[in-house]
Amino acid sequence: MATSGAGGEGYSGLNGIVSETEHKIMTDLPAELLEYILCFPVLKHVDICNVSCSCKRLHDVCHGRGKVWGHQYKLRWPRLQKHYRQNECCDWLKEYRTRHTVGLQIRRTVVSISKRFFTEVPCVGQVLGDSFAEIESLGAPEHFCEDELLSILNSDRRKSLTLKYYAKKILYFLRQQNILRSLKMFLEQPAEQQSALEGAVLVDQYCNPLADVSLDGISSQLEEITDKVKKMLRMKNSSHPSLRVTQGDCFAVEDFELERQVVVALNAVLYEQLQYKGNECDYYNPLNSYIHQVLLRRTGIPISLSVLYMTLARKLGVQLEPVNFPNHFLLRWCQHQRGSGDIYDFVYIDAFGKGKQLTAKECEYLIGHQVTADYYSAISTTEVLLRMVGNLLNIGKRGEGNEKSYQLLRDSLDLYLTINPDNVQYLLLQARLYFHLGIWPEKVLDILQHIQALDPSQHGAVGYLVQHTLEHIQHKKHPVEPEVKRRSAPEHVEVQYSVGLIMKHKRSGYNCVIYGWDPKCTMSQEWITTMRVHQLSSGANQPFYNVLVQDGTCRYAAQENLEPHSAPLEIAHPEVGRYFSEFHDSHYVANEELQTRYPEDMAETLGTVRDLYHRLTPSSGQASGQQESPKGTGGSSQDQKSQENQEAMPM
């Protein structure tokens, strides 16, 4: 390519021939080469905006459907590529603008939730109810909202903790709403088309919306087990018809001896080779009911192992039916003419007991008493799901009243009432749970109205809850301002520690972080007696601290039982983000809401950290002090600042 010198003069070419040259500039390059240059990774969307505004030629090269904006979109949001077909023609500039706008709106909404709900939501961390309607009202594609929430969650592990705390709750809620829609569509299918495995996966997904659980992933794992069974079967009978079955085929073995060979091979692989077993030691662990955990841990309870066993058998042509036997879920295998109603024409398989085959009489030995013939009948997929969800409900009710048990109870109630929406017993339980947790009072009234319509005899319980729910709604209209505790107040002179400090309990040995304090114990006399506070040297007449403990609990500890941790580490507690915006090497930085309650504590925390750990030199200490001044370290203000500093779209 010829280039011009100063003034556009020519130059002497080979053999001394002077050739006339023309002035060449970047815009004279072919469009393909310009696109290649503008797709360099160092160029950001602001650079592309500036380039496209420089002249018509570059504006045309950077058109919305071209490679340049497609590259920018894929570079910034790689997780979204699965939502587009390969080489799909799309207005990438429009997609970029929409996704960028959604990101800003999502962050603003998450920050506002922190400001509005800090004082309202109890420490157990319930879902924030109808506030999530704001996210849905954005009208943006759901995968845009989810991608932005994931971007927040995947950012620097120690920073923006408050933003992450609420982003996680929103993501949890949005995914659950999608799963509920899928479950309702599943239940609308004809009974013969409903798969127990698909239903079990939906239950699993709803209770674990942040886990990577999919029907395709579970099915793939079952195909691997099926291949192992086929390999075992081939060793016994190389011409077995089940060996010719491919994935997705609808096939049934008609000969009883061939069925028996499949069952023997399945037992050998599942229980001997892969070592699946019933979880007798930790029977009431909810993980036993989640199909992805059953596959991962190779243990479960009768119903989850039965769904696994039945699905594998059907893949190999053996039709087993689920039996809703009391206290011990079973499968039945017809030994005579199909369609028989005689309970003695079946063998009953105990998937929990390593595939043991039982007669009808032997089934009664499992539970220790006789039952009627009705309990040996096959049940539908819907009934299987109700039994599975019912197990989770009972585990939630057996819980210790902590966040996990409340969440499990809420999730299992949601599932049960989606499948059976007119169950008065569980509707009343749901209303009482919401009332107890102090959330979603408007929904409580809707539930109570539905109960009254279904069963007027419940008017006593319904009337009581209606009265107190209306009082709660009225109380919400006149919120009480949170108490502000200043360390400089005379009554707080004995308070030694401050919020954000990492502590160790002298007696119990647990690690924790302080998120609140009282100058004296404020618990009831019953609690003080139960916890034997009077045995402490200073009794209840000393400062007590609210602490988040490493094991996920929230405790109320006496000052004499706490000491600063010699080697402070992060506290892996699910509620940390509700109170703190950042972990800063040796302490937590209180977010804006917590600092409003304890306005003088952050300065005290920084001073304590300097004195205890000597990690800050005079120069760096000054810099850190500027960074973490008592008024400037709030989580919400930091999160807001990070939001405002996002790159703008100059278009």
ABEGO torsion letter per residue (X at the ends): XBBBBBGGBBBBBBGGBBBBBBBBBAAABBAAAAAAAAABAABBAAAAAAAAAABAAAAAAABAABAAAAAAAAAABAAAAAABBBGBBBBAAAAAAAAAAAAAAAAAAAAAAAAAAAAABBAAGBBAEAAAAAAAAAGBBAAAAAAAAAAAAABBAABGAAAAAAAAAAAAAAAAAAAAAAAAAAAABBAAABBAAAAAAAAAAAABAABBBBAAAAAAAAAAAAAAAAAAAAAABAABAAAABBBGBBBBBABAAAAAAAAAAAAAAAAAAAGBBBBAABAABAAAABAAAAAAAGBBBAAAAAAAAAAAAAAAGBBBBBBBBBGBBBBBBBABBBGBABAAABBBBBAAAGGBBBBAAAAAAAAGBBBBAAAABBBBAAAAAAAAAAAAAAAAAABAGBAAAAAAAAAAAAAAAAABAABAAAAAAAAAAAAAAGBGAAAAAAAAAAAAAABAAAAAAAAAAAAAAAAAAAAAABBBBBBBBBAABAAAAABABBBGBBBBBAAAGBBBBBABBBABBABBAAAAAAAGAAABAAEABBBBBBBBBAAGBBBBBBAAABBBBABBBBBBBAAAAAABABBBGABBBBBAAAAAABAAAAAAAAAAAAAAAGABBAAAAAAAAAAABAAAABAAAAAAAAAAABBBBBX
